[in-house]
């Protein structure tokens, strides 16, 4: 008993976790409440059973996965590492790195291991961490690790530790497969339970049966079985695939996959719904987005786009450099984020503005049921804030921070400045069911600078109005731009001619000190004396109960009115 307690303390300490918290998570790791079971569709039909750990267990498992990975890399020094052949769930590895090795080969052989994660039972996991020379865990510690990583006596598909532990244990099998593959002059890679072999050796056609028998025997000796129904030998004269990627001449998605994805998207635009793979089951936007993302990932990989492009090039790419498939993805993203968003969407000038508005809503949630609700101790936002991702930067020129790029949203509503008029294109499709759909507003929120006389400095709102050629009265706060797109400025506090969102706070809030520093809105200020907007916004959000948000109420009133008026107009 004492040994077990010491083992728990040692692991908790190594994971930098408080002992009582760790002990509680460990105790509950094999209860019914530890995991949530659900199914997801497989690419080739059928369903995959997934077990999602609860937040506390997931947190500990992630810490454990990081620790185990660090130990292995330090001790192993990458010699004979599983990373050389395993491309599933590894950093800087994916189905494309797994597939490229097999590009343009005479023969490609694909094998699939049956019930891969189920093959790693509790005893096998525990035994590995006891015996493996790199980890040096005692029996009690190995037992605890097995308890944290297993559920119902095996590795659960869905836990963050399962892929790593499976790869670690399977590493010795990978090494044996490599030796066998070399005898037949075969390249070998593995993506989770998918084993792929390729060669230009003309003799492999006649050696195929012999190799299959030997690989089956090897896997059987190690407790694994091949799913014979998924075994495929592909010759270069026909289409060759590895983990869903065509690899004949260059990496590509299957034509049928691209065609079906395009048809699903068109059904969504025209009918408001689509069915996955022509089945009688409606699907969600996430599934369709993942299909587009997969196709785009291959395009990016082939053309060395996305992360390898400079920021400037990436920002301009959306205007003229998109290929046909990228334009289809762009249309889908516009539909999702702007044309028909799932919730009222706020687009702010900067990322810190989001925290200020969220904090004000939490303080005054009872006044704004259209914007936020409270369920027990949790706040549920009825609106969403546009997250400026690399994807939006690439497809719409919306950079991480700054208001000027909000012009690009308007450009795709109107087709201005060399941008595709996606809004009009969707209108032509959407008309078939638009009478049955209430489209949510998209609200662009700007700092109020209408009365500001400093013409020498570029002002985002003035730049937007100039670019879009929209006229707005100097005292006007809200403007319906077109369709479901609105402009909202921050109401001016009494006595001010211009304001940013931070100016809505009273002096006592603005004068707070943190670590001897005071707040400054200016990024160029001495960081030894001042802290900036990000730290200030986090402070506001964490201490919203103590903050006076009275100057925020006119802004929230305006947003609430836009939503109400929009609903009444529909």
C-alpha positions as CSV (number, residue, x, y, z in Angstrom):
1,X,0.0,0.0,0.0
2,X,2.8,2.4,1.0
3,X,4.7,1.6,-2.3
4,X,1.5,2.4,-4.3
5,X,1.2,5.8,-2.5
6,X,4.8,6.6,-3.2
7,X,4.4,5.7,-6.8
8,X,1.3,8.0,-7.1
9,X,3.2,10.8,-5.5
10,X,6.2,10.3,-7.8
11,X,4.1,10.4,-11.0
12,X,2.1,13.4,-9.8
13,X,5.3,15.2,-9.1
14,X,6.8,14.3,-12.5
15,X,3.6,15.7,-14.2
16,X,3.7,18.9,-12.0
17,X,0.3,18.1,-10.6
18,X,-1.1,18.5,-7.1
19,X,-1.2,15.1,-5.4
20,X,-4.8,15.2,-4.2
21,X,-6.0,16.3,-7.7
22,X,-4.0,13.6,-9.4
23,X,-5.2,10.9,-6.9
24,X,-8.8,11.9,-7.5
25,X,-8.5,11.7,-11.3
26,X,-6.7,8.3,-11.0
27,X,-9.4,6.9,-8.7
28,X,-12.2,8.0,-11.1
29,X,-10.3,6.9,-14.3
30,X,-12.0,3.6,-14.5
31,X,-15.5,4.7,-13.5
32,X,-18.4,5.0,-16.0
33,X,-18.2,8.8,-15.8
34,X,-14.6,8.8,-16.9
35,X,-15.4,8.5,-20.6
36,X,-18.2,9.5,-23.0
37,X,-18.9,7.0,-25.8
38,X,-20.0,8.0,-29.3
39,X,-19.5,6.9,-32.8
40,X,-18.1,8.6,-36.0
41,X,-18.5,7.4,-39.6
42,X,-15.6,5.7,-41.2
43,X,-14.5,6.8,-44.7
44,X,-15.3,3.4,-46.2
45,X,-18.6,2.9,-44.4
46,X,-19.5,1.7,-41.0
47,X,-18.9,3.5,-37.7
48,X,-15.9,3.9,-35.4
49,X,-16.4,3.7,-31.6
50,X,-14.8,6.6,-29.8
51,X,-14.3,7.1,-26.0
52,X,-13.7,10.8,-25.0
53,X,-12.2,11.2,-21.5
54,X,-13.8,13.8,-19.2
55,X,-11.9,17.2,-19.0
56,X,-9.9,16.3,-15.8
57,X,-8.8,13.0,-17.1
58,X,-8.0,14.4,-20.5
59,X,-5.8,17.1,-18.9
60,X,-3.8,14.5,-16.9
61,X,-3.5,12.2,-20.0
62,X,-2.1,15.1,-22.0
63,X,0.5,15.8,-19.3
64,X,1.3,12.1,-19.2
65,X,1.7,11.9,-23.0
66,X,4.0,14.9,-23.1
67,X,6.1,13.3,-20.3
68,X,6.3,9.9,-21.9
69,X,7.2,11.4,-25.3
70,X,10.0,13.6,-23.7
71,X,11.5,10.6,-21.9
72,X,11.5,8.4,-25.0
73,X,13.1,11.1,-27.1
74,X,15.8,11.9,-24.5
75,X,16.7,8.3,-23.8
76,X,16.4,7.0,-27.3
77,X,18.2,9.9,-29.0
78,X,16.1,9.1,-32.1
79,X,18.0,6.0,-32.8
80,X,15.7,3.5,-34.5
81,X,12.8,5.7,-33.6
82,X,9.3,4.8,-34.5
83,X,9.1,8.3,-36.1
84,X,11.0,7.0,-39.1
85,X,8.1,4.8,-40.2
86,X,5.2,5.9,-38.0
87,X,3.3,9.0,-39.4
88,X,0.2,8.8,-37.4
89,X,-0.3,11.2,-34.5
90,X,3.3,12.3,-34.7
91,X,4.6,15.9,-34.7
92,X,5.2,17.2,-38.3
93,X,3.7,14.0,-39.6
94,X,0.4,13.3,-41.3
95,X,-1.2,11.3,-44.1
96,X,0.7,13.3,-46.6
97,X,4.2,12.6,-45.2
98,X,3.1,9.0,-45.0
99,X,1.9,8.9,-48.6
100,X,4.8,10.8,-50.4
101,X,7.3,8.0,-49.8
102,X,5.2,5.8,-52.0
103,X,4.7,8.2,-54.8
104,X,5.3,7.0,-58.4
105,X,6.1,3.3,-57.4
106,X,5.5,0.2,-59.5
107,X,3.8,-1.7,-56.7
108,X,2.0,-0.4,-53.6
109,X,0.7,-2.8,-51.0
110,X,-1.8,-1.6,-48.3
111,X,-2.5,-3.7,-45.2
112,X,-4.8,-2.9,-42.3
113,X,-4.5,-4.3,-38.7
114,X,-7.8,-5.4,-37.2
115,X,-8.9,-3.8,-34.0
116,X,-5.6,-2.0,-33.6
117,X,-6.2,-0.2,-30.3
118,X,-8.1,-3.1,-28.8
119,X,-4.9,-5.2,-29.2
120,X,-3.2,-3.2,-26.5
121,X,-4.7,-4.5,-23.3
122,X,-4.0,-3.5,-19.7
123,X,-1.4,-6.2,-19.1
124,X,0.4,-5.4,-22.3
125,X,0.6,-1.7,-21.5
126,X,1.7,-2.3,-17.9
127,X,4.3,-4.9,-19.0
128,X,5.8,-2.6,-21.6
129,X,6.5,0.2,-19.0
130,X,7.9,-2.3,-16.6
131,X,10.3,-4.0,-19.1
132,X,11.2,-1.2,-21.5
133,X,14.7,0.1,-20.8
134,X,14.0,3.7,-21.7
135,X,11.3,4.3,-19.1
136,X,12.6,2.5,-16.0
137,X,9.3,2.5,-14.2
138,X,8.8,0.1,-11.2
139,X,5.8,-2.2,-11.1
140,X,3.6,0.2,-9.1
141,X,4.3,3.2,-11.4
142,X,3.7,1.0,-14.5
143,X,0.3,-0.1,-13.0
144,X,-0.7,3.5,-12.4
145,X,0.2,4.5,-16.0
146,X,-1.9,1.6,-17.3
147,X,-4.8,2.6,-15.1
148,X,-4.6,6.2,-16.6
149,X,-4.3,5.1,-20.2
150,X,-6.7,2.1,-20.4
151,X,-10.4,1.8,-20.1
152,X,-12.4,-1.5,-20.0
153,X,-9.0,-3.3,-20.1
154,X,-7.6,-1.7,-23.3
155,X,-6.5,1.5,-24.9
156,X,-9.5,3.6,-25.7
157,X,-9.7,5.3,-29.1
158,X,-10.2,8.9,-28.3
159,X,-7.8,9.4,-25.4
160,X,-4.8,11.6,-26.0
161,X,-2.4,9.0,-24.6
162,X,-3.6,6.1,-26.8
163,X,-1.8,6.9,-30.0
164,X,1.5,7.5,-28.3
165,X,1.3,4.4,-26.1
166,X,0.3,2.3,-29.1
167,X,3.2,3.7,-31.2
168,X,5.7,3.1,-28.4
169,X,4.6,-0.6,-27.9
170,X,4.4,-1.2,-31.7
171,X,7.9,0.2,-32.2
172,X,9.5,-3.2,-31.8
173,X,7.1,-4.6,-34.4
174,X,7.9,-1.8,-36.7
175,X,11.6,-2.6,-36.5
176,X,11.0,-6.3,-37.4
177,X,8.7,-5.2,-40.3
178,X,11.5,-3.0,-41.6
179,X,14.0,-5.9,-41.6
180,X,11.4,-8.0,-43.5
181,X,10.6,-5.2,-46.0
182,X,14.3,-4.7,-46.8
183,X,14.6,-8.4,-47.9
184,X,12.0,-7.6,-50.6
185,X,13.4,-4.1,-51.4
186,X,10.2,-2.5,-50.0
187,X,9.6,1.0,-48.5
188,X,7.6,0.8,-45.4
189,X,5.5,3.4,-43.5
190,X,2.7,3.1,-41.0
191,X,-0.2,5.5,-40.2
192,X,-1.8,4.1,-37.0
193,X,-3.3,0.7,-38.2
194,X,-2.6,1.3,-41.9
195,X,0.6,-0.4,-43.1
196,X,1.9,0.7,-46.6
197,X,4.7,-0.9,-48.7
198,X,6.0,0.2,-52.1
199,X,8.7,-0.8,-54.5
200,X,9.9,-0.4,-58.1
201,X,11.2,-4.0,-57.9
202,X,9.6,-5.9,-60.9
203,X,10.0,-9.2,-59.1
204,X,7.7,-8.3,-56.2
205,X,4.6,-9.3,-58.2
206,X,5.8,-12.9,-58.1
207,X,7.1,-12.5,-54.4
208,X,3.8,-11.0,-53.2
209,X,2.2,-14.2,-51.7
210,X,5.4,-15.2,-49.9
211,X,5.7,-11.7,-48.4
212,X,2.1,-11.7,-47.3
213,X,2.5,-15.0,-45.5
214,X,5.6,-13.8,-43.7
215,X,4.1,-10.5,-42.6
216,X,1.0,-12.2,-41.4
217,X,3.1,-14.6,-39.4
218,X,5.2,-11.8,-37.9
219,X,2.1,-9.8,-36.8
220,X,0.5,-12.9,-35.4
221,X,3.5,-13.7,-33.3
222,X,3.1,-10.2,-31.8
223,X,-0.6,-10.4,-31.1
224,X,-1.9,-8.6,-34.2
225,X,-4.2,-9.7,-37.1
226,X,-4.5,-8.4,-40.6
227,X,-7.9,-7.4,-41.9
228,X,-7.8,-9.4,-45.1
229,X,-10.8,-7.6,-46.6
230,X,-8.7,-4.4,-46.8
231,X,-5.5,-5.9,-48.3
232,X,-4.8,-4.3,-51.7
233,X,-1.9,-4.7,-54.1
234,X,-1.9,-1.8,-56.6
235,X,0.1,-1.6,-59.8
236,X,1.3,1.6,-61.4
237,X,-0.9,1.2,-64.5
238,X,-4.0,1.8,-62.2
239,X,-4.8,4.4,-59.6
240,X,-2.7,3.9,-56.5
241,X,-3.7,5.1,-53.0
242,X,-2.1,5.3,-49.6
243,X,-4.2,6.4,-46.6
244,X,-6.8,7.9,-49.0
245,X,-4.3,9.9,-51.0
246,X,-3.7,9.1,-54.7
247,X,0.1,8.7,-55.3
248,X,0.6,7.8,-59.0
249,X,2.2,11.0,-60.3
250,X,1.7,13.5,-57.4
251,X,-0.3,13.5,-54.2
252,X,-4.0,14.1,-54.8
253,X,-7.4,13.3,-53.4
254,X,-9.6,10.9,-55.3
255,X,-11.6,12.5,-58.0
256,X,-14.8,10.9,-56.6
257,X,-14.0,12.4,-53.2
258,X,-13.6,15.9,-54.7
259,X,-16.7,15.5,-56.8
260,X,-18.8,14.2,-53.9
261,X,-17.6,17.0,-51.6
262,X,-18.5,19.6,-54.2
263,X,-22.0,18.1,-54.7
264,X,-22.5,18.1,-50.9
265,X,-21.6,21.7,-50.7
266,X,-23.9,22.6,-53.6
267,X,-26.8,20.8,-51.8
268,X,-26.1,22.8,-48.7
269,X,-26.2,26.1,-50.5
270,X,-29.4,25.2,-52.5
271,X,-31.3,23.2,-50.0
272,X,-29.9,24.1,-46.6
273,X,-28.8,20.6,-45.9
274,X,-26.7,17.7,-47.4
275,X,-26.3,14.0,-46.9
276,X,-23.0,12.3,-46.4
277,X,-22.1,10.0,-49.3
278,X,-25.6,9.9,-50.6
279,X,-26.9,8.3,-47.4
280,X,-30.2,9.2,-45.7
281,X,-28.4,10.8,-42.8
282,X,-28.1,14.6,-42.7
283,X,-24.6,15.8,-41.8
284,X,-23.1,18.9,-40.2
285,X,-20.8,21.7,-41.4
286,X,-17.9,20.3,-39.5
287,X,-17.9,17.1,-41.6
288,X,-18.0,19.0,-44.8
289,X,-15.3,21.4,-43.7
290,X,-13.0,18.5,-42.8
291,X,-13.5,17.1,-46.4
292,X,-12.6,20.5,-47.9
293,X,-9.7,20.8,-45.5
294,X,-8.3,17.4,-46.5
295,X,-8.4,18.4,-50.2
296,X,-6.9,21.8,-49.5
297,X,-4.2,20.2,-47.3
298,X,-3.0,18.2,-50.3
299,X,-3.0,21.3,-52.5
300,X,-1.0,23.2,-50.0
301,X,1.4,20.4,-49.6
302,X,2.0,20.0,-53.4
303,X,2.3,23.7,-54.0
304,X,4.2,24.6,-50.8
305,X,1.5,27.2,-50.1
306,X,0.2,28.2,-46.7
307,X,2.9,28.2,-44.0
308,X,5.8,28.5,-46.4
309,X,4.4,31.7,-47.9
310,X,5.3,35.0,-46.4
311,X,2.5,36.9,-44.7
312,X,2.2,39.5,-47.4
313,X,1.9,36.9,-50.2
314,X,-0.6,34.9,-48.2
315,X,-2.8,38.0,-47.6
316,X,-3.0,38.7,-51.3
317,X,-3.5,35.0,-52.3
318,X,-7.3,35.2,-52.0
319,X,-7.5,37.8,-54.8
320,X,-6.1,36.0,-57.8
321,X,-4.0,32.9,-56.9
322,X,-6.7,30.4,-55.8
323,X,-7.2,27.3,-57.9
324,X,-10.6,25.8,-58.6
325,X,-10.7,23.6,-55.5
326,X,-9.5,26.4,-53.3
327,X,-12.2,28.7,-54.6
328,X,-14.8,26.0,-53.7
329,X,-13.3,25.9,-50.2
330,X,-13.4,29.7,-50.0
331,X,-17.1,29.7,-50.9
332,X,-17.8,27.2,-48.2
333,X,-15.9,29.2,-45.6
334,X,-17.7,32.4,-46.6
335,X,-21.1,30.6,-46.3
336,X,-20.1,29.2,-42.8
337,X,-18.7,32.4,-41.3
338,X,-20.6,35.2,-43.0
339,X,-23.4,34.3,-45.4
340,X,-25.3,31.9,-43.1
341,X,-23.5,31.7,-39.7
342,X,-24.8,29.5,-37.0
343,X,-24.9,32.4,-34.5
344,X,-24.9,36.2,-34.7
345,X,-21.2,36.9,-35.4
346,X,-19.2,39.8,-34.1
347,X,-16.1,40.9,-35.9
348,X,-13.9,43.1,-33.7
349,X,-10.9,45.3,-34.6
350,X,-8.6,43.4,-32.2
351,X,-8.5,40.2,-30.3
352,X,-8.6,41.9,-26.9
353,X,-12.0,43.5,-27.7
354,X,-13.6,40.1,-27.5
355,X,-12.6,39.6,-23.8
356,X,-14.0,43.1,-22.9
357,X,-17.4,42.4,-24.5
358,X,-17.6,38.9,-23.0
359,X,-16.8,40.2,-19.6
360,X,-19.5,42.9,-19.8
361,X,-22.0,40.3,-21.0
362,X,-21.2,38.0,-18.0
363,X,-21.7,40.9,-15.6
364,X,-25.1,41.9,-17.2
365,X,-26.3,38.6,-18.6
366,X,-29.9,39.0,-17.2
367,X,-30.4,42.1,-19.4
368,X,-29.4,40.5,-22.7
369,X,-31.0,37.0,-23.2
370,X,-30.4,37.4,-26.9
371,X,-26.7,37.6,-26.3
372,X,-25.9,35.4,-23.3
373,X,-27.6,32.9,-21.0
374,X,-26.5,31.3,-17.7
375,X,-26.9,27.6,-17.0
376,X,-25.9,26.9,-13.4
377,X,-22.4,28.3,-13.1
378,X,-21.7,28.3,-16.8
379,X,-22.3,31.2,-19.3
380,X,-23.5,30.3,-22.7
381,X,-22.9,32.9,-25.4
382,X,-25.8,33.2,-27.9
383,X,-23.4,35.1,-30.2
384,X,-20.0,34.1,-31.5
385,X,-16.8,36.1,-32.2
386,X,-14.9,35.7,-35.4
387,X,-11.6,34.0,-34.7
388,X,-8.9,35.2,-37.1
389,X,-7.2,32.1,-38.2
390,X,-4.5,31.4,-40.7
391,X,-7.1,29.9,-42.9
392,X,-9.1,33.1,-43.0
393,X,-6.0,35.1,-43.6
394,X,-5.2,32.9,-46.6
395,X,-8.7,32.8,-48.1
396,X,-9.9,36.3,-47.3
397,X,-6.9,38.4,-46.3
398,X,-8.2,38.7,-42.7
399,X,-5.0,39.0,-40.7
400,X,-4.7,38.3,-37.0
401,X,-5.2,41.8,-35.8
402,X,-6.3,45.1,-37.2
403,X,-9.5,46.6,-38.6
404,X,-8.4,47.4,-42.1
405,X,-8.8,43.8,-43.2
406,X,-12.5,43.9,-42.3
407,X,-12.7,45.7,-45.6
408,X,-12.1,42.3,-47.2
409,X,-15.3,40.9,-45.7
410,X,-17.2,43.7,-47.5
411,X,-15.3,43.1,-50.7
412,X,-16.6,39.5,-50.8
413,X,-20.1,40.7,-50.2
414,X,-19.8,43.1,-53.1
415,X,-17.0,41.8,-55.4
416,X,-14.9,45.0,-54.9
417,X,-11.2,45.4,-55.3
418,X,-10.6,42.3,-57.4
419,X,-12.4,40.0,-54.9
420,X,-14.9,37.4,-56.0
421,X,-18.5,38.3,-55.2
422,X,-19.2,35.2,-53.2
423,X,-22.3,36.7,-51.6
424,X,-24.0,37.1,-55.0
425,X,-23.0,33.6,-56.1
426,X,-24.5,32.1,-53.0
427,X,-27.6,34.3,-53.4
428,X,-28.3,32.6,-56.8
429,X,-28.2,29.2,-55.1
430,X,-29.8,30.1,-51.7
431,X,-32.9,31.7,-53.3
432,X,-34.5,28.2,-53.4
433,X,-34.9,28.0,-49.7
434,X,-34.2,31.5,-48.3
435,X,-37.8,32.0,-47.4
436,X,-37.5,29.3,-44.7
437,X,-34.2,30.5,-43.2
438,X,-33.5,33.4,-40.8
439,X,-29.9,34.4,-41.5
440,X,-28.0,35.7,-38.5
441,X,-26.4,39.1,-38.6
442,X,-22.6,39.7,-39.0
443,X,-21.7,42.8,-37.1
444,X,-18.4,44.7,-37.7
445,X,-17.5,46.6,-34.6
446,X,-15.2,49.6,-34.9
447,X,-13.7,52.1,-32.5
448,X,-15.6,55.4,-32.6
449,X,-13.6,58.0,-34.5
450,X,-16.2,59.8,-36.5
451,X,-15.7,63.1,-34.7
452,X,-11.9,62.8,-34.6
453,X,-10.2,65.6,-36.5
454,X,-6.7,64.0,-36.7
455,X,-6.7,63.4,-40.4
456,X,-2.9,62.7,-40.5
457,X,-3.4,59.4,-38.8
458,X,-5.1,56.5,-40.5
459,X,-8.3,55.6,-38.8
460,X,-9.8,52.1,-39.4
461,X,-13.4,53.3,-39.5
462,X,-12.7,56.2,-41.9
463,X,-10.6,53.9,-44.0
464,X,-13.4,51.4,-44.2
465,X,-16.0,54.0,-45.2
466,X,-13.6,55.5,-47.8
467,X,-12.9,52.1,-49.3
468,X,-16.5,51.0,-49.4
469,X,-17.9,54.4,-50.4
470,X,-20.5,54.2,-47.7
471,X,-21.8,57.5,-46.2
472,X,-22.4,57.5,-42.5
473,X,-23.7,60.4,-40.3
474,X,-21.2,61.6,-37.8
475,X,-23.6,60.8,-34.9
476,X,-24.7,57.5,-36.4
477,X,-23.7,54.4,-34.3
478,X,-25.3,51.6,-36.3
479,X,-25.4,51.1,-40.1
480,X,-27.0,48.3,-42.1
481,X,-24.5,47.8,-44.9
482,X,-26.2,45.1,-46.9
483,X,-27.9,41.7,-46.6
484,X,-27.0,40.4,-43.1
485,X,-23.9,42.7,-42.7
486,X,-24.0,45.5,-40.2
487,X,-21.5,48.1,-38.9
488,X,-21.5,49.1,-35.3
489,X,-19.3,51.8,-33.6
490,X,-18.6,52.1,-29.9
491,X,-20.9,54.7,-28.3
492,X,-18.9,57.7,-27.0
493,X,-18.7,58.3,-23.3
494,X,-19.7,61.8,-22.2
495,X,-17.2,64.4,-23.1
496,X,-15.1,62.3,-25.6
497,X,-14.7,62.9,-29.3
498,X,-13.3,59.4,-30.0
499,X,-12.8,56.2,-28.1
500,X,-11.4,52.7,-28.1
501,X,-13.1,50.0,-26.2
502,X,-10.7,50.5,-23.2
503,X,-12.0,54.1,-22.9
504,X,-15.3,52.8,-21.7
505,X,-13.8,52.0,-18.3
506,X,-13.8,54.5,-15.4
507,X,-10.5,56.0,-14.3
508,X,-10.0,53.7,-11.3
509,X,-10.0,50.6,-13.6
510,X,-7.6,52.2,-16.1
511,X,-5.2,53.1,-13.3
512,X,-4.8,49.5,-11.9
513,X,-1.2,48.3,-11.3
514,X,0.2,44.9,-11.9
515,X,3.7,44.0,-10.8
516,X,4.4,47.7,-10.3
517,X,3.4,48.6,-13.9
518,X,0.5,50.7,-15.1
519,X,-1.7,50.2,-18.2
520,X,-1.0,51.9,-21.5
521,X,-2.8,51.5,-24.8
522,X,0.3,52.4,-26.8
523,X,2.3,49.4,-27.9
524,X,5.5,51.4,-28.1
525,X,5.6,52.3,-24.4
526,X,8.4,51.0,-22.1
527,X,7.5,47.5,-21.1
528,X,9.4,48.0,-17.8
529,X,6.9,50.6,-16.8
530,X,3.7,49.7,-18.6
531,X,1.7,46.7,-19.5
532,X,-0.4,46.5,-22.7
533,X,-3.8,45.7,-23.9
534,X,-3.6,41.8,-23.7
535,X,-2.7,41.8,-20.0
536,X,-5.3,44.5,-19.3
537,X,-8.0,42.5,-21.2
538,X,-7.2,39.3,-19.3
539,X,-7.4,41.2,-16.0
540,X,-10.8,42.6,-16.9
541,X,-12.1,39.1,-17.9
542,X,-10.8,37.4,-14.8
543,X,-12.2,40.1,-12.5
544,X,-15.5,41.0,-14.3
545,X,-17.6,40.8,-11.1
546,X,-15.7,43.8,-9.6
547,X,-15.7,45.9,-12.8
548,X,-18.1,48.8,-13.6
549,X,-19.4,48.1,-17.2
550,X,-22.0,50.9,-17.3
551,X,-20.4,52.5,-20.3
552,X,-20.7,49.2,-22.2
553,X,-24.5,49.0,-21.9
554,X,-25.2,51.4,-24.9
555,X,-22.9,49.2,-27.0
556,X,-24.7,46.0,-25.9
557,X,-28.1,47.7,-26.4
558,X,-27.1,48.5,-30.0
559,X,-26.0,44.9,-30.7
560,X,-29.2,43.6,-29.1
561,X,-31.3,46.0,-31.3
562,X,-29.6,44.8,-34.5
563,X,-30.5,41.2,-33.6
564,X,-34.1,42.1,-32.7
565,X,-34.6,44.2,-35.8
566,X,-33.1,41.5,-38.0
567,X,-35.4,38.9,-36.6
568,X,-38.4,41.1,-37.1
569,X,-37.4,41.7,-40.7
570,X,-37.1,38.0,-41.5
